[in-house]
Amino acid sequence: MSTLKIAIQKSGRLYEESLQLLKDCGILINNGKDQLKVSVDNFPMEIMYLRNSDIPQYLEDGVVDIAIVGENLLVEKQKNIEIIQSLGFSKCRVSLAIPKEIETDDITYFQDKRIATSYPNTLNNFLLKNNISADIHVISGSVEIAPNIGLADGICDIVSSGSTLFKNGLRETVTILKSEAVLAKTSLLSNDKQSILEKFLFRIQSVLRAKNSKYILMNVPNDKIAEISNILPVLKSPTVIPLAEKNWSSIHSVIDAERFWEVIDELKEKGAQDILIIPIDKMVI
């Protein structure tokens, strides 16, 4: 029987959340200490823990079939690898930053300047697109200290909260690329492995839908059921259950987590009462 080989970071920003996603998908991992390759008991999958920077090449060569990896890394490595699912975690951006005392945000500031970065390809493509000529200094780590030691006039690096920039006297000016963890695949999958991947994708999408949704129950006057149902668009139709109290019903549905408070305010205005919100573990459609 075919086994789908998946690569995840052996350490770094994506490691913990990648493992949590697999767990949420029901993947039970036999994870021995310091193992770089582990089996799965309840799904035809094998997990390989790899260095982050090596994952794109392993994918391109077909050594692994799929991988959870940062989109920014795929862009930087310039590999022809297909992204099949955005995963919604480890969101960040690749941005330009300069010393905070410099007031301009115009990208022309970087003309003929020195820029330190761990993302030379991403930066070079951006500069070429914007007709900016600059001296790129490639640094493997601690890029943010480069302006303080006189190595560069600005930097190009990953930014999440911006706190590291602030601590080093820098501020973000231009976002080059927005990124998050993605599921990517090799182009060399057999039909058997493609079938396994589709089952795995179904599980991932069920987990992601659940994380982005909330189950909601409320009591509603019968003459407001139609209006309130129109506010609840996530499912095809809400469930309506008559209450013992005359002219009242209980409505059950799902709402988008991002619009949670906005929707709650609308429901209250339309007469909904006793609103109960419940987390969703999985959401299969």
C-alpha positions in Angstrom: 0.0 0.0 0.0 1.2 3.5 -0.9 2.3 5.9 1.9 2.1 9.6 1.6 5.4 11.3 2.8 4.9 14.7 4.5 7.7 17.0 5.5 7.4 19.5 8.4 10.0 21.7 10.1 12.0 19.9 12.8 12.2 23.2 14.7 11.1 26.8 14.1 8.0 28.9 13.8 5.8 26.3 12.1 6.8 23.2 14.1 4.2 23.2 16.9 1.3 24.3 14.9 2.1 21.8 12.1 2.0 19.0 14.7 -1.3 20.4 16.1 -2.9 20.4 12.7 -2.0 16.8 12.1 -3.4 15.9 15.6 -6.6 17.8 14.8 -6.9 15.8 11.6 -6.8 12.6 13.6 -3.2 11.7 12.7 -1.6 9.7 15.5 2.2 10.1 15.4 4.7 7.6 16.8 7.1 10.3 17.7 10.3 8.9 19.3 12.9 11.3 20.7 15.2 12.8 18.1 13.7 10.8 15.2 13.8 12.4 11.8 11.3 10.0 10.2 8.2 8.6 12.0 5.3 6.4 11.1 1.6 6.9 11.5 -0.6 4.1 12.9 -4.0 5.2 11.7 -3.4 6.8 8.3 -1.1 5.9 5.3 1.4 8.6 6.0 5.0 9.0 7.0 6.3 12.2 8.6 9.8 13.6 8.0 11.3 16.3 10.1 13.5 18.5 8.0 15.5 21.7 8.1 13.2 24.5 7.0 15.5 25.6 4.2 15.8 22.0 2.8 12.0 21.4 2.4 11.5 23.1 -1.0 14.3 21.0 -2.6 13.0 17.8 -1.1 9.6 18.6 -2.6 11.0 19.5 -6.0 13.0 16.2 -6.1 10.1 14.1 -5.0 11.8 12.9 -1.8 8.7 14.0 0.0 5.2 14.1 -1.5 3.8 17.1 0.5 5.0 19.6 3.0 3.8 22.2 5.5 6.0 25.2 4.8 6.0 29.0 4.8 4.8 30.5 1.5 7.7 33.0 1.8 10.2 30.2 1.7 8.8 28.9 -1.5 8.9 32.3 -3.1 12.5 32.9 -2.0 13.7 29.5 -3.2 12.0 30.1 -6.6 10.8 26.5 -6.9 8.0 25.4 -9.2 6.0 23.8 -6.4 2.2 23.8 -6.3 0.5 25.2 -3.2 -2.7 23.3 -2.6 -4.0 24.7 0.7 -3.4 27.8 2.8 -3.4 26.8 6.5 -4.1 30.0 8.3 -1.3 30.0 10.9 2.2 31.4 11.1 1.1 34.5 9.3 3.8 37.0 8.6 5.1 39.4 6.0 8.4 40.1 4.3 9.0 43.8 4.7 11.5 46.6 4.3 12.5 48.4 7.5 14.7 51.4 8.2 16.0 53.2 11.3 13.1 54.8 13.1 14.6 58.4 13.0 14.3 58.4 9.2 10.9 59.8 8.4 10.2 58.8 4.8 8.3 55.7 3.8 9.1 56.1 0.1 10.8 53.2 -1.5 13.1 55.6 -3.3 15.0 55.9 0.0 16.6 52.6 -0.8 18.1 53.9 -4.1 21.9 53.2 -3.9 21.5 52.1 -0.3 22.8 48.9 1.4 20.1 46.4 2.4 20.7 43.4 4.7 18.5 40.4 4.2 18.0 36.6 4.4 15.7 36.9 1.4 17.9 38.1 -1.5 15.8 36.7 -4.3 12.5 38.1 -3.0 14.2 41.4 -2.4 16.0 41.6 -5.7 12.7 40.8 -7.6 11.0 43.6 -5.7 13.8 46.1 -6.4 13.8 45.3 -10.1 10.1 45.7 -10.3 10.3 49.1 -8.8 13.4 50.3 -10.6 15.5 50.6 -7.5 19.2 49.9 -7.5 20.6 48.8 -4.2 23.5 46.8 -2.7 22.1 43.6 -1.2 24.0 42.1 1.8 23.0 38.5 2.4 22.9 37.6 6.2 21.7 34.2 7.5 20.5 35.5 10.9 20.0 38.5 13.1 19.3 40.8 10.1 17.8 43.5 12.3 21.1 44.4 13.9 22.8 45.3 10.6 21.9 49.0 10.6 23.0 49.4 14.2 26.5 48.1 13.4 26.9 50.1 10.2 26.5 47.2 7.9 23.4 48.4 6.1 21.0 51.4 5.7 18.0 49.2 6.0 16.8 45.6 6.1 14.4 43.2 4.4 13.2 40.5 6.8 10.2 38.6 8.1 7.9 40.6 10.4 5.1 39.3 12.6 4.3 41.6 15.5 7.1 44.1 14.7 8.4 44.0 18.3 11.9 42.8 17.2 12.2 45.8 14.8 11.1 48.1 17.6 13.7 46.7 20.0 16.4 47.4 17.4 15.4 50.9 16.6 13.8 50.1 13.3 10.4 50.6 11.8 8.6 48.8 9.0 8.0 50.9 5.8 7.0 48.6 2.8 5.5 45.2 2.7 6.9 43.1 -0.1 5.1 39.8 0.5 2.4 38.4 2.8 2.9 34.9 3.9 1.4 32.0 6.0 1.9 28.3 6.4 0.7 26.4 3.3 0.4 22.8 2.2 2.5 22.2 -0.9 3.0 19.2 -3.1 5.5 17.7 -5.5 4.5 17.2 -9.2 5.5 13.5 -9.0 2.5 12.0 -7.1 1.2 8.6 -8.2 -2.6 8.0 -8.5 -2.6 6.1 -5.2 -0.8 8.9 -3.4 -3.1 11.5 -4.9 -6.1 9.6 -3.5 -4.5 9.6 -0.1 -3.8 13.3 -0.4 -7.4 14.1 -1.2 -8.5 12.3 1.9 -6.0 14.2 4.0 -7.1 17.5 2.4 -10.7 16.7 3.2 -9.7 16.4 6.9 -7.6 19.6 6.8 -10.5 21.6 5.3 -12.9 20.3 7.9 -10.6 21.4 10.6 -10.0 24.9 9.1 -13.8 25.4 8.6 -14.4 24.6 12.2 -11.7 27.0 13.4 -13.2 29.8 11.3 -16.8 29.2 12.5 -18.9 29.2 15.7 -22.0 27.2 16.5 -24.8 29.5 17.7 -28.1 28.8 19.5 -30.7 31.5 20.4 -34.3 32.0 21.2 -36.3 34.0 18.7 -39.9 35.3 18.3 -41.5 33.4 15.5 -42.3 36.6 13.6 -38.5 37.3 13.5 -37.3 33.9 12.2 -37.1 34.9 8.6 -35.1 38.1 9.3 -32.7 36.4 11.7 -32.2 33.5 9.3 -31.0 35.9 6.7 -28.2 37.1 9.0 -26.9 33.5 9.3 -25.5 32.6 5.9 -22.8 30.0 6.7 -25.1 26.9 6.4 -27.8 26.3 3.8 -30.5 26.8 6.4 -30.7 27.2 10.2 -32.4 24.6 12.3 -35.6 25.9 13.9 -37.1 24.1 16.9 -40.4 25.3 18.5 -40.2 26.2 22.2 -42.7 25.3 25.0 -43.4 29.0 25.3 -45.9 30.1 22.7 -44.8 32.0 19.6 -41.1 31.4 20.3 -38.5 29.1 18.7 -34.9 28.1 19.1 -32.6 28.7 16.1 -29.4 26.7 15.7 -26.8 27.7 13.0 -23.2 28.5 12.3 -21.6 31.9 12.0 -18.2 33.2 10.6 -15.8 33.7 13.5 -14.4 36.9 11.9 -17.8 38.5 11.9 -18.7 37.2 15.4 -19.4 40.5 17.3 -21.0 42.2 14.2 -23.4 39.3 13.8 -24.2 39.2 17.5 -25.2 42.9 17.5 -27.4 42.3 14.4 -29.1 39.3 16.1 -29.9 41.3 19.3 -31.3 44.2 17.3 -33.7 41.7 15.5 -34.9 40.3 18.8 -32.8 37.3 19.5 -32.4 36.3 23.2 -30.4 33.9 25.3 -27.7 33.5 22.7 -25.3 30.6 23.3 -22.0 30.2 21.4 -20.3 26.8 21.2 -16.8 26.0 19.7 -16.8 23.6 16.7 -14.4 20.7 16.7 -14.8 19.6 13.1 -17.1 20.9 10.3 -17.8 18.4 7.5 -19.7 19.7 4.5 
